[in-house]
Amino acid sequence: MGKLIRTISENGGIVAFAVDSTDIVYEAEQVHKTSAVVTAALGRLLTAASLMGSGLKDSSNSLTLRLKGDGPAGSLIAVSDYLGNVRGYVQNPVVELPLNRYGKLDVAGAVGQEGMLYVIKDIGMKEPYSGQVPIVSGEIAEDITNYFAVSEQVPTVCGLGVLVNPDLTVNCAGGYLIQLLPGASEKEISRLESNIHDMESVTQMLSKEMTPRDICFKALEGFSPQELDSWDVSYRCNCTRDRVENALKLLGTDELTDMIERDGEATVNCHFCRKKYHFSRDELEELLREANNKD
């Protein structure tokens, strides 16, 4: 299980969220069989979605991040519930690239540096809220920071990291979001900037066995930080056979009829967890009857 924590400065001017997403990214790699650089890219996006999703208010709410760049990985998607449990998908799970100029996995090369980051929040309104910003680096953390600055006008710092072992397993993964609330003074801003400048990378901190709480308190050093709450998070798909049946019925009677006559059966694969749902001819015919009755 991963661990997510939310903290706040003593005067309420700064909030900091952090998550250890090692188990989440490990599960994503196991599900999608990603190459090292794609594990790092998808892992960062899942981590960001977990942090952002944890700020939703209701159990019916969800947040989706979609990164559509011009790199060989194609589209990446991460979906979070209101507790920060996430699931994800990548269009091309295996991409092989040389290390970047810093000797690290070339996430920006896999994602691409041209394209868009889409943020969709389903918060129970008639239509989901949707925001989009151009990709600024492809490193993902900078793109999340830019989204908050442009679309939500909230001064934000985002740090994300995934360390992949030589055997392609996940060594550690995690991230943080730090946000200034209205009323923060220039002195507070300067101190926070200094704290962030002195922080090591996310993977360096996790490799030293720092916890999400340690990371938040490091970022808020000098602000008498207080823990608001913390809980476990995981890679969690919400697909069920009932959901798949409803999706098939939404295809319409013509499509279902063609499926029955052409193949006599159907197998539906979940993009997020790779689970397969098989439907026999009799089951498809029953779904067709239900779809006809609904019409």
N, C-alpha and C positions, 0 to 999 in steps of 0.2 A: 504493500500500500504506500502511496505517496502521502505527503503531509503538506497542507496549505495553512498559512497563518496570516492574520490581518492585525496590523498594529497602527498606533496613532501617536503623534507627539503629545506632550503633556498639555499644551495649549490648544490642541485640535487643529493646527494649521497644516500638518503634513500627515498623510497616510502612506503606509508601506505594506504591500502584500508580497509574500514570497512562497515558493513551492519547491519541494523536492519531487521532481517528476520522473525519477530514474525508473521506477517500476512501470509507469505509464509508457515511457518511450521504449522500454524493453518489450512490453506487450505489443506495441505497434510494430516493432521490428519483427517479432515472431509472426504476427498476422500477415504482414505485407511482404515479408522476405526482402526488405530493402537493402540496397548497397549502403556503404558507410556514409557517403555524402548525403544520400536521401534520408537515411535515418536521422542525421543531424538536422536537415531542413524540416522534415515533418515533425521531428521531436521539438524543435523550437516553436513551430506553429501550434502544436498541441499544448505546450507549456503556456504560451501566450493566451490561448483560448481558455485554459483552466483558470488563469489569473483573472481574466476579464469576465468570465462567466460567473465567478464567485461573487461578483458585485450585483448580480440580478436579484430581484426581490421575491419572486414567487416560484413555487415548484413547477409551474407550467411554463416558465420562461426558458428560453434557450438563446444561445449566441453562436453564430457561425462565422468563421474566418475563411475566406477564400483568397488564395494568392495565385494569380494568373499571370505568370511572367513568360518571357520568351526563351527561357532556358530549357534544357533537355528533360528536366523532371516533369514539365507540363504543369497542370493545375494541382494545387494542394488544398485540401479542405480539412478543417478542424471544427468540431461541433462540441459545445459545452452545455451542460445543464446548469442550474442555478447554484449548485454546490461546487462546480469546478470539475466534475467527472466528464471525461472527454472521449471522443472517438474521432478517427481521421481516415483520410483516403488520399492517395497520390496517384496521379495518372500513369506515370512511368516509374515504377519502384526501383529499377536497377539502372543507375547512371554511374559511369566510371570517368573521373576527371583527375588530372594531376593536382597535387596540393597547391594552394595559392602561394603568393609571394612571402607569406609569413610562415609557411610550412604547415598550414592547417587545412582541414577539409574545405573545399571551395564551395560553400553553400551558395554564395551569390552567383557563381558560375552555373550551378545546377538549377537555381530558381530563375535566373535572368535578372537583368537590371532595367528592363523595359517591361511595362505592364501595369497591372492594377491590384491593389489590395481592397477587397470588399469586406465590409463588416455588416452583418445582418442580425438584428436583435428582434426576437419574437417575444414581446412582453404583454401579449393578450389584447393588443389593440386590433382594430379592424384590418390594418395592414402592418406588416413588420417594418421596423425602422431599418433603413438601409443607407450606409455611408460608403464612399469609395474615395481612395486617394491613389495617385500614381506611386509606383514603387520607387523609392529613393536610393536603395542600396542593394536590395536582395538578401541582406544579412538578417532580415526579419525584425530584430529588436529595434533597429533604426526606423523601420517602416511602421511598426506599432507606435513608436514615439511620435512620428510624423502624423499618423492618423489622429491621435489625441489632440495634437496642436492645431491641426487644420479643421477637423470635423467636429470636435467637441470643445475646442478652446480651453483645454485643461492642461496646464504645464505638467509634463510627465517624463519620467526617465524609465526606460525599460532595459533590463539586462536578461539575456537568455543564453543558455549554453548546453551543449550535448557533447560528451566525451565518449568516443567509440573505441573499443578495444581492437587490437589487430585481428582477432577472430570474428569481428563484426558484432559482437555483443556490446551492450551498453554499460560503460563504466559508471557514469553518473550523468544526471541531467537535472536542470532546474531553472529558475528564473525569479525575477522580482519586478514589481511595478511600484514606483514612488510618485506620488502626486501631491502638488501644492493645492491647498484649498484656498478660497477667497480670504484675503486679510493677512496673508503671510508677509512679514516685513523683509526689507532688503537685507538686514542682518541675518535673518533665518535662511534666506535664499543663498547668501554667500557661504554660510556654514554648511548647508546641504551640498552645494556644489563642491566644496572642499572634501566633504566626506565621500562623495561619490568618486571623486578623482583619486582618492587614496584606496578605494576598494579594489581588490583583485577581481579577476574574471569569475563568473559564476562557477565554472568547473574547477577552478583553482580553490575556491572557497569550499565547495562540496568535497573535493579531494582531501582537504584538511579536516573533514568530518564536521564542518560547520553545519548547523541545522538552519531551516528557514527562519527560525526565531533569531538565531545568531546573525543572520544576514540582515534582517530588518533592523535589529538593534545596532548593527554596525553602521547602516545607512543613517539611522536617526541618532547617532552618538551626539551627546550634548543637548538633546531635546527631551530628555527624561521620557523615553518611549514607554508605552503601555500596550500590553497584549489585549486585543479585542476578543478574538476567538481563534480556534484552530480545529481542524478536522482532517480525516483521511480522504484522499481522492484516488481515483483509479481510472484505467481505460475501461470504458463501459459502453457497450452498444445496446440500444433500446429496441432492436428489431425483435419481432415476434411473428408467429405464423398468422395471427389475426391481422397484424398490420400488412403483411404481404398479401393476404386474401383481399383486404380492402383496396390495396393498390391494384391488384389484378382486376377487380370489379370496376375500378375507375378507368380502366382501359376502354371500356365500352363493349357493347354486345357484338359489334362487328369484329373487333379485334379478338375477343374471346372465341367467337365462332370460328374464325380463321385459324386460331391456335389449335382448336380441337380437331378441325378437319385436316390441317396440314401435318401436325405432329402427334396428336392424340395424347399429349402429356406436356408438362412444362417443369423446368427447374429454374428457380430464381436464386441468384447469389447476392448476398448482402455485401455491398462495397466496403463497409466499415469493419466487419468481423469475419468475412468470408464464409459465413454459415450458409448452407444450401437448403432450400425448401423445395421439396418435390411434390408435384400435383399430378395425380392420375387423371385419365379421361373422365371417370365418374366424378371426381372432385371438381374438375373444370366445368363439367356440365351442370353441377350443382351451383357453382359460382355464376354461371350464365343465367340460370333460372332466377337466382337472387337479383342479378343485375336487371333482368327483364321486369321483375316484379317492382323493383325500385323505380324503373322508368314509368 
